[in-house]
Amino acid sequence: MLQDKDIVSDYLAGLNASLTGYAGYISESNNPELRQVLIQLRNQDETRQRELYEFALQKGFYQPSAPASQQVIQQLKSQLMSGQ
């Protein structure tokens, strides 16, 4: 029998995979109505993903990594802004 932690982990993995898929579908969609539906579905999955993340964190199923330092944040921001 699956444990709660396993169920949450599987669900999170599925949501993360669907979010990745939506990004591709949205960027390639030529139909404005379909694009809007895909954006709505993606937004709903992002909300579910965040809620499940908060639940996993609260239950101790997930241990986030240490926060990034300001130096690392600035370095990443600079790289993203310059397109590197």
C-alpha positions as CSV (number, residue, x, y, z in Angstrom):
1,M,0.0,0.0,0.0
2,L,1.3,3.4,-0.9
3,Q,2.2,5.8,1.9
4,D,0.9,9.4,1.9
5,K,4.4,10.7,1.1
6,D,4.5,8.5,-2.0
7,I,1.1,9.6,-3.2
8,V,2.0,13.3,-2.8
9,S,5.4,12.7,-4.5
10,D,3.7,11.0,-7.5
11,Y,1.1,13.7,-7.8
12,L,3.7,16.4,-7.7
13,A,5.7,14.7,-10.4
14,G,2.7,14.4,-12.6
15,L,1.8,18.1,-12.1
16,N,5.4,19.1,-12.9
17,A,5.3,17.0,-16.0
18,S,2.0,18.5,-17.1
19,L,3.3,22.1,-16.5
20,T,6.3,21.3,-18.7
21,G,3.9,20.0,-21.4
22,Y,1.7,23.0,-21.2
23,A,4.6,25.3,-21.9
24,G,5.3,23.6,-25.2
25,Y,1.6,23.4,-26.2
26,I,1.0,27.1,-25.4
27,S,4.0,28.3,-27.3
28,E,3.1,26.2,-30.4
29,S,-0.6,26.9,-30.4
30,N,-1.8,28.9,-33.3
31,N,-5.5,29.0,-32.2
32,P,-6.1,31.9,-29.7
33,E,-9.1,30.1,-28.1
34,L,-7.1,26.9,-27.6
35,R,-4.2,28.9,-26.3
36,Q,-6.4,30.6,-23.7
37,V,-7.8,27.2,-22.6
38,L,-4.3,25.8,-22.2
39,I,-3.2,28.8,-20.2
40,Q,-6.1,28.4,-17.9
41,L,-5.4,24.7,-17.4
42,R,-1.7,25.5,-16.8
43,N,-2.7,28.1,-14.2
44,Q,-4.9,25.6,-12.4
45,D,-2.1,23.1,-12.3
46,E,0.3,25.7,-11.0
47,T,-2.2,26.5,-8.2
48,R,-2.6,22.8,-7.4
49,Q,1.2,22.3,-7.5
50,R,1.8,25.1,-5.1
51,E,-1.0,23.9,-2.7
52,L,0.4,20.4,-2.8
53,Y,4.0,21.7,-2.2
54,E,2.7,23.6,0.8
55,F,1.0,20.5,2.1
56,A,4.1,18.3,1.6
57,L,6.2,20.9,3.4
58,Q,3.8,21.1,6.3
59,K,3.7,17.3,6.7
60,G,7.5,17.0,6.5
61,F,7.3,15.1,3.2
62,Y,9.6,17.7,1.5
63,Q,12.7,19.4,2.7
64,P,13.6,22.4,0.6
65,S,17.2,23.3,-0.1
66,A,18.8,26.2,1.7
67,P,17.9,29.6,0.5
68,A,20.2,31.1,-2.1
69,S,22.5,33.9,-1.1
70,Q,22.1,37.4,-2.5
71,Q,25.2,36.9,-4.5
72,V,23.9,33.8,-6.2
73,I,20.6,35.5,-6.9
74,Q,22.3,38.5,-8.4
75,Q,24.6,36.3,-10.5
76,L,21.6,34.3,-11.8
77,K,19.6,37.4,-12.5
78,S,22.5,38.9,-14.4
79,Q,22.9,35.7,-16.5
80,L,19.2,35.6,-17.3
81,M,19.1,39.3,-18.2
82,S,22.1,39.0,-20.6
83,G,20.8,35.8,-22.2
84,Q,23.8,33.6,-21.2
